[in-house]
Every structure is written in C-alpha cells, then in structure tokens.
Amino acid sequence: FDRLVQELAPDRDRSRNPIFQVMLAFQNAPTTQTAPGDLDLTYLPVGDTTAKFDLMLLAEETSGGELALVLEYSTDLFTEQTARAVLDDIQRACRAAAADPACPVGELAPVSQREDDLLRTWNRTNRSDRLDSLVARVREHASTRPDAVALTDDHGSLTYRELVGRASRVSRELLAAGVVADDRVAFHGERGVDAVVAFLGILGAGGAYLPLDPNAPLARKADMVTASGARLLITTAGQTEQTHAIATEAGRTAGTGTVTSEAGTPPTVLVCPTAADAPEELVPLRALDGDDLAYVLYTSGSTGRPKGAMVHHAGMNNHLLAKVDDLGLTGGDVIAQNAALTFDISVWQMTAALVTGGRTAVYGDETAHHAT
C-alpha cells in the first residue's frame, strides 16, 4: 500500500486515506502451531484501537467452517450504531447468498424488512396532480386566464399570455440556433422577469438551463460555460458586453475542460427578446422524457473546482409538486423570488406559483438585501 501511494502520488487529503477508503480482507491463509521443543503456543487476540481506513471488513473462515466477521470503523465518521447496522446488512446478504448461491449479488436484500417498510413509507408521495411538462402547464393557465398576472419585478409585470408568448419566442430562437435535447444553454443576467422568460424558453426548446452569477469573476463564469459544453448564452440588454466577454474567454479556453465545444469557437450570444409570439404561433413542445435534463447548477467548489449538478425533469417536477402540496399553493398565491439564480431554491421560487396559476414576484438585490 505504501509503495502504491509512493508510485501513484495521488492528491493528498488529510481527512481521508489516499487511493481507497474501504477495505475487505479475507483471511484464509493456513495457520501452523509448530513450536520449538516442548513449548506450547497459544494465540492471544490483541486489541486494535486505531482504524486504518474509514471501514475495513475482516472475514475469516474458522476451523468449524463458519465465517467470522469483524468490522473496523473510523469513529470520526461513524457511530457504533451505524457500524452495527452496516455489519447487519452484510450478514443478511451473506445468509441470503448461502441460501441461494445462484442469486445475483444485485438481488440480495440490501436492507432489512423494517428499513424497507420505512423507505416505502417515506416515499409514499401519491398526489392527485401530475406534472409532466412545466411549460405545458403554464400554457394551460395562459389559455384559461390569459390576462392574469404571472410575473412581477422591480420594473414591471407580465400576464400569462405575455409570459408564454415571450418564452415561446426564446424557444424559437434557440431552436433556430440548433438547440436539441439536453443541450446546455447558459443565462447571464440579474433576477427578474427576463430570467423566468429565459428559463421557460430554454425548457420549451428542450435545452437545459445553466444560470451564471453576474457578480462572479469572468474566469469562473467562462470555466462553467466551457466545462458544461454550453454553445449558447442568453443575456439581457444590460449584460451584453459582459456576456460577450464570457463567450470570448470561453472560446479561448475551450478544449481544456472535460466537456467542451470545438477549441477556439466561442459560444453564441442571444439577447432575451422582448417580442412575444401570438397565442396561435406558439412553438410546438416536444415530448419530454423524465430523464431529460432540465437544468445544471454549479456547486460552490468545496473540493477546489465547482462541479455541475444535473437535475432532470422528473426530479424538478416532483419537487415543484411537493412545494405546491407543502405550502398549500393556489391560483391566488404569490411566491417571492429573492434567491440568487445559482442557488437551487431559485428554481422553485420562480416556478412553483406558476404551476397553480399564481404569481411570482421577483425582487432584485436592492430590495432583497434591504434590512427593512
């Protein structure tokens, strides 16, 4: 092990062992009890009070043909109760394997019946409502209550008819630019009506929304665009200069990330349109799969470099319905949207009210950060 660490020279982290953190050792080497002369030798167990890894399972076949198991665990990470639960799961899997040796490992009972019942209870979230497409749901409200206010911000408001018309125009421009399912489309702009329009427009084109923080350093934003493989950036009229700078920097550094467009090709910048499609001209929505990507949010980068968390439509829609249920939302409710667009909470703040035909009130930093 020490030689491997020396040869591989992995990035060291004092909080964990390098290379691997969980070990299984099967002690099946034959033992001998030969002793010199007339001496009698007896094995004495020696206690080990230091964990070498996060978890280490020691298995040994006894002289009687039984399997003895010892689980060694790090007390910095696990309590004795948790470690015993892990060992119980291992014993349960061993018994199941012994009872049916032909059973595939993946079908061995991973948890006890009590735990399985508990998981099923926690996940019993049957609802009368079903949400397959957020954009389609918003369009339904636009057809039945076209003049109801859907969005407000510090500069104005949009009715449901205006919201779906502008979102459709965004989808139209994205489709003309070649956007297909799961394509990442970055949005660079402040909180406001345009952000919600862009979000719904991206989903309507089948793309995945990727918000960028206008206050983040240029290099960080360009790195996210490059790493995500986004070929298109949507911006607002007041952010065009900065957005073009992001595109230029992303094109210059393309090829250095894990998922990139062609090196040297900057992403295309689109300004969020203020024009709207007429109700009879709305872009047709393609059939969505629950596994299709809805949006990507980059973490704070606690490991040194931000990583993109990918959320699919099924997860997003389930979360939105949970918010509707938990908050008891109706068409007469208003949800305040004050979280940064790069935070996951911003997504349900923007859209949960729209699921029920309510109103989203977007507050900019000047209002949201005011003490009173």
C-alpha positions in Angstrom: 0.0 0.0 0.0 2.8 2.4 0.9 4.5 1.6 -2.4 1.3 2.3 -4.4 0.9 5.7 -2.7 4.6 6.5 -3.5 4.3 5.5 -7.1 0.8 7.0 -7.8 1.4 10.2 -5.8 -2.3 11.0 -5.5 -3.6 14.3 -4.3 -3.4 14.1 -0.5 -6.2 15.0 1.7 -5.6 14.7 5.5 -9.3 13.9 6.1 -9.0 10.5 4.4 -6.7 7.8 3.3 -5.4 8.0 -0.3 -6.4 5.6 -3.1 -9.2 3.9 -1.3 -11.1 4.2 2.0 -12.9 0.9 2.3 -11.1 -2.5 2.6 -12.2 -6.1 2.6 -9.7 -8.7 3.8 -10.4 -12.4 3.7 -8.0 -14.2 6.0 -7.8 -17.8 4.6 -4.1 -18.5 4.8 -3.4 -21.8 6.7 -2.1 -21.4 10.2 0.5 -23.6 11.8 1.1 -24.2 15.5 4.5 -25.8 15.4 6.6 -24.9 18.4 10.3 -25.5 19.2 11.0 -28.2 21.7 8.3 -28.9 24.3 6.8 -25.4 24.3 3.1 -24.9 23.9 1.9 -21.9 21.9 -1.5 -20.2 22.3 -2.9 -17.4 20.1 -3.9 -14.4 22.1 -6.1 -11.8 20.5 -4.6 -8.4 20.6 -7.0 -5.4 20.6 -6.6 -2.8 17.8 -7.9 0.6 18.9 -6.8 2.5 15.7 -8.8 2.4 12.5 -6.7 2.2 9.4 -9.4 3.1 6.9 -12.9 4.5 7.0 -14.3 1.0 7.0 -12.4 -2.4 7.0 -14.2 -5.7 7.0 -12.1 -8.7 8.2 -13.6 -12.1 7.2 -12.0 -15.4 8.4 -13.1 -19.0 8.0 -13.0 -20.8 11.3 -11.9 -24.3 11.9 -15.6 -25.3 12.2 -16.3 -24.0 8.7 -18.1 -20.8 9.9 -17.4 -17.3 8.7 -16.3 -14.8 11.4 -16.7 -11.1 10.6 -15.1 -8.1 12.2 -15.9 -4.6 11.1 -13.4 -1.9 11.9 -14.6 1.7 11.5 -13.5 5.2 12.0 -15.2 6.9 14.9 -14.7 10.2 13.3 -17.2 9.2 10.6 -19.5 6.5 12.1 -21.2 5.8 15.4 -21.3 2.3 16.8 -25.0 2.1 15.9 -24.3 2.9 12.3 -21.4 0.4 12.1 -23.5 -2.3 13.6 -26.2 -1.6 11.0 -23.6 -1.9 8.2 -22.5 -5.2 9.7 -26.1 -6.4 10.0 -26.6 -5.7 6.3 -23.5 -7.7 5.4 -24.6 -10.6 7.5 -28.1 -10.5 5.9 -26.6 -10.6 2.4 -24.3 -13.5 3.4 -27.2 -15.5 4.7 -29.2 -14.8 1.5 -26.3 -15.8 -0.7 -25.8 -19.0 1.3 -29.5 -19.9 1.0 -29.5 -19.3 -2.8 -25.9 -19.4 -4.3 -27.3 -18.7 -7.8 -28.9 -15.4 -6.7 -27.2 -12.4 -8.4 -25.5 -10.0 -5.9 -27.7 -7.1 -7.0 -30.8 -9.0 -5.9 -29.6 -9.8 -2.4 -31.6 -7.9 0.2 -29.7 -4.7 0.8 -31.8 -3.6 3.8 -34.0 -5.2 6.5 -37.7 -5.6 6.1 -38.2 -2.9 8.7 -35.9 -0.5 6.9 -37.6 -1.4 3.6 -41.0 -0.6 5.0 -39.7 2.7 6.4 -38.3 3.7 3.0 -41.6 2.9 1.3 -43.5 5.0 3.9 -41.2 8.0 3.4 -41.5 7.7 -0.4 -45.3 7.3 -0.4 -46.0 10.7 -2.1 -49.1 9.9 -4.2 -50.7 13.0 -5.5 -53.8 13.8 -7.3 -51.9 16.2 -9.6 -49.5 15.1 -12.2 -46.9 17.4 -13.8 -45.2 16.1 -17.0 -44.2 19.5 -18.5 -43.8 22.8 -16.6 -44.0 24.8 -19.9 -47.2 23.0 -21.0 -48.8 23.7 -17.5 -48.0 27.4 -17.8 -49.5 27.4 -21.3 -52.7 25.9 -19.9 -53.1 28.8 -17.5 -52.4 31.2 -20.3 -55.3 29.7 -22.3 -57.8 29.8 -19.5 -56.6 33.0 -17.7 -54.6 34.9 -20.3 -54.8 38.3 -18.5 -53.9 37.1 -15.0 -50.6 38.5 -13.8 -47.9 35.8 -13.8 -44.8 37.7 -13.1 -43.7 41.0 -11.5 -40.3 42.5 -10.8 -38.9 45.9 -9.9 -39.6 47.2 -13.5 -43.0 45.8 -14.4 -45.1 42.7 -14.9 -46.2 40.1 -17.4 -49.5 38.4 -17.8 -49.7 34.6 -18.5 -50.3 35.4 -22.2 -47.3 37.7 -22.4 -45.1 35.2 -20.4 -45.8 32.2 -22.7 -45.5 34.4 -25.8 -42.1 35.7 -24.8 -40.9 32.2 -23.7 -42.0 30.8 -27.0 -40.0 33.4 -28.8 -36.9 32.4 -26.9 -37.6 28.8 -27.7 -38.0 29.7 -31.4 -34.6 31.5 -31.5 -32.9 28.6 -29.6 -34.3 26.0 -32.0 -33.2 28.1 -35.0 -29.7 28.1 -33.4 -29.7 24.3 -33.4 -30.6 23.5 -29.7 -31.5 19.9 -29.2 -32.5 17.8 -26.1 -30.1 18.2 -23.2 -28.1 21.0 -24.8 -26.9 23.3 -22.0 -27.9 27.0 -22.5 -26.4 29.5 -20.1 -28.3 32.5 -18.8 -26.3 35.5 -17.8 -28.4 38.2 -16.2 -29.9 39.6 -13.0 -33.0 38.2 -11.3 -36.2 39.5 -12.9 -38.8 38.8 -15.5 -36.3 38.1 -18.2 -34.7 35.3 -16.1 -38.0 33.4 -15.8 -38.8 34.0 -19.5 -35.4 32.6 -20.4 -35.8 29.6 -18.1 -39.1 28.6 -19.6 -37.9 29.4 -23.1 -34.9 27.1 -22.7 -37.1 24.3 -21.4 -39.5 24.8 -24.2 -36.7 24.2 -26.7 -35.6 21.1 -24.9 -32.5 22.6 -23.6 -31.1 22.7 -20.0 -30.9 25.9 -18.1 -27.5 27.0 -16.7 -27.5 30.2 -14.7 -24.4 32.3 -14.3 -23.8 34.8 -11.4 -23.3 38.2 -12.9 -21.1 39.1 -9.9 -18.8 36.1 -10.2 -15.3 36.6 -11.8 -15.1 36.4 -15.5 -12.8 33.4 -15.4 -15.2 31.4 -13.2 -18.2 32.1 -15.5 -16.2 31.2 -18.6 -14.9 28.0 -17.0 -18.5 26.9 -16.2 -19.6 27.6 -19.8 -16.6 25.7 -21.1 -16.9 22.7 -18.7 -20.6 22.3 -19.3 -20.3 22.4 -23.1 -22.8 25.3 -23.5 -22.8 26.6 -27.0 -25.4 29.4 -26.4 -25.6 32.2 -23.9 -28.8 34.2 -23.3 -28.4 37.6 -21.7 -30.3 40.8 -21.1 -29.8 44.2 -22.7 -27.8 45.5 -19.8 -25.4 42.5 -19.7 -24.5 42.1 -23.4 -20.9 43.5 -23.1 -20.0 41.2 -20.1 -21.7 38.2 -21.8 -19.7 38.7 -25.0 -16.6 38.8 -22.8 -17.6 35.5 -21.2 -18.1 33.9 -24.7 -14.7 35.2 -25.9 -13.0 33.8 -22.8 -14.8 30.5 -23.0 -13.8 30.2 -26.7 -10.2 31.0 -25.9 -10.0 28.3 -23.2 -12.2 25.7 -24.9 -10.5 22.3 -25.1 -9.2 22.5 -21.5 -12.3 21.2 -19.8 -13.9 17.7 -19.7 -16.9 18.5 -21.9 -16.2 21.3 -24.4 -17.1 22.6 -27.8 -14.6 22.9 -30.6 -11.5 24.7 -29.4 -11.4 28.3 -30.3 -15.1 28.5 -31.1 -16.9 31.0 -28.7 -20.5 30.3 -27.7 -23.2 32.3 -29.5 -24.8 35.1 -27.5 -28.5 35.8 -27.8 -30.3 38.8 -26.2 -33.5 37.8 -24.5 -36.2 39.0 -26.8 -38.9 41.4 -25.6 -41.2 40.5 -28.5 -43.8 37.7 -28.0 -45.3 35.1 -30.2 -49.1 35.2 -30.6 -51.1 32.5 -28.9 -51.7 30.8 -32.2 -48.0 30.9 -33.1 -46.5 29.2 -30.0 -43.6 26.9 -30.7 -44.8 23.2 -30.5 -43.4 21.5 -27.4 -41.6 18.2 -28.0 -42.5 15.2 -25.9 -40.4 15.2 -22.7 -38.8 12.2 -21.0 -38.4 12.4 -17.2 -34.7 11.7 -17.6 -34.2 14.7 -19.9 -32.0 17.4 -18.4 -33.9 20.4 -17.0 -31.1 22.5 -15.5 -27.5 22.5 -14.3 -26.2 24.3 -11.2 -22.6 24.6 -10.2 -21.6 24.0 -6.6 -19.5 26.3 -4.5 -16.5 24.2 -5.3 -15.6 22.9 -1.8 -13.1 20.4 -3.4 -11.3 23.1 -5.3 -13.3 23.3 -8.5 -17.0 23.8 -9.0 -18.9 20.8 -10.3 -22.2 20.9 -12.2 -25.2 19.2 -10.5 -27.6 18.0 -13.2 -31.3 18.0 -12.4 -33.7 16.1 -14.6 -37.3 17.0 -15.5 -38.8 14.2 -13.3 -36.9 15.4 -10.2 -37.7 19.1 -10.9 -41.4 18.4 -11.5 -41.7 16.2 -8.4 -40.1 18.9 -6.3 -42.4 21.6 -7.7 -45.5 19.4 -6.8 -44.1 18.9 -3.3 -43.8 22.6 -2.9 -47.4 23.1 -4.0 -48.5 20.5 -1.5 -46.3 21.6 1.4 -47.2 25.3 1.0 -50.8 24.7 0.0 -50.4 26.9 -3.1 -53.4 28.0 -5.1 -54.0 30.3 -8.0 -54.4 33.2 -5.6 -51.0 32.9 -4.0 -47.8 34.9 -4.6 -44.3 33.5 -4.2 -41.4 35.8 -3.6 -38.3 35.1 -5.7 -35.2 36.5 -3.9 -32.6 33.8 -4.0 -29.6 34.0 -6.3 -30.2 32.3 -9.6 -27.2 30.0 -9.0 -29.0 28.5 -5.9 -31.3 25.6 -6.4 -34.0 27.3 -4.3 -34.4 29.9 -7.0 -35.9 27.4 -9.4 -39.0 26.6 -7.3 -39.2 30.2 -6.2 -39.5 31.2 -9.9 -42.0 28.5 -10.9 -44.0 26.9 -8.1 -46.6 29.6 -8.2 -46.9 29.2 -12.0 -47.8 25.6 -11.5 -51.0 26.6 -9.9 -51.7 29.7 -11.8 -50.5 32.0 -9.1 -48.0 34.9 -9.3 -44.2 35.0 -8.9 -42.8 38.3 -7.5 -39.1 38.7 -8.3 -37.1 41.0 -6.0 -33.7 42.4 -7.1 -30.7 42.8 -4.8 -31.6 46.4 -3.9 -34.9 45.2 -2.4 -33.9 41.8 -1.2 -30.8 43.0 0.7 -32.5 45.9 2.3 -32.7 45.5 6.1 -36.2 46.7 6.4 
